[in-house]
Structure formats: structure tokens, C-alpha cells
Amino acid sequence: PDACPQQYIDENNGTIQDPQRRLYAGMLSCMDEGIGNITDVLRKYGYLDDDDGNTLIVFASDNGAPVPMGNVTKDGSNGGFNWPL
């Protein structure tokens, strides 16, 4: 579902008129802050030191939002991946 804390949506009230785009921008801002929190902790404990250089951060997607019924691939699936990396 498209959702995030209201404070992230409100940050864009004066610049983005479309409510759906404002929500999306808020979701990105929230995610960006969360990623920053994670990298801050990794840096604090030395996992992002140049000497080590062995930390890899991977982001994966589920290929987007649910597909409406009737819009499926030849094998009957919605085209997404249904297994973890």
C-alpha cells in the first residue's frame, strides 16, 4: 500500500500539487531517511570503513504494484518474482 508518516507528505505541500505525487515524494523521503539511519549505524561500527571495503548494500523490488486481474502473462502469473534473493 502507498503509505508513509504524514510529516513526510506535508514537507511537499507547497511544491507538489498532485496528492498522489506528494504521497510518492513523501514515501521516497521516508525511505531516504531510513537508508541514512542504516548507513549511519554501519559507519559507526566500522562496516563502511575504506580499509574493510566488504560491505554491499542491496535494494530489491517486487516489480511494483499489484497487476489488475486479466493483465497477466501467458503462464497465468503477474510477471513478478515470488521468491527471496
N, C-alpha and C positions, 0 to 999 in steps of 0.2 A: 504494500500500500504506500501511497505517497503521503508521507507524514514526517514532521520534524518539530522540535520545540518552537513555539510561536515567536520567540525572540529572534530566531534566525530569519523568519519570514518578514518580521517587522523591520529588519535592517534595510530592506529593499522597498519599503512603502513609497518613498519619494522618487525612486528611479525606475521601477518596473511597474507598468500599469496592469498588465495581464495577471490575474490571480494565480493561474496555473504556472506561468513562468516565474512568478515571485516565489511560489512554493518550491519549484525546482531549484532556483538560486539559493533558497534557504537550506534545502537538503544538501547542496554542494558545500555551502559554508559550514554546516554542521559536520559533514564528513571531513572537510579540510582541517577543522579544529581537532577532531578525533585522531586523525593521522598525525597531526602535530604533537598531540599528547603521547602517542605511542612512540614516535621517534625521539621525543624528549627523554622518555624513560630508557630507551635503548642507548641513547647517548650517555645518560647519567651512569649507567652500569658498564660502559665501555664497549658495547656491541657495535657502535658505529665509528670506532677509532680507526684512523687510517692505517695503523700498524696491523690490525686484525684483518680488515677488509673482507671478511667472510659472511657478512650479513646480507641476505637477499630478502627484500620485501616484495611480496607478490599480491596483486589485486586481481580478483576474478569476478566475472559477471555471470548471471544466469541467462544471458541473452535477452534481457528486457522484460517487459510486462507480459502478462498472460495474453495468448492469442485468442481472439473470438472463435467460437465454435464454427466449424465449416472452413476455417482457414488453416488447414493442416497439410503436412507433407504427404507424399504418396504412401508412406508406411503407416499413416494414421497418427503420427506424433506431431507435436507442435514445433519440432525442429530444435528444441533445446537439449542441453545435456542434463542427464538425471543422475550423475554420479559425482562424488567429490574428487578433487585432484589428489 
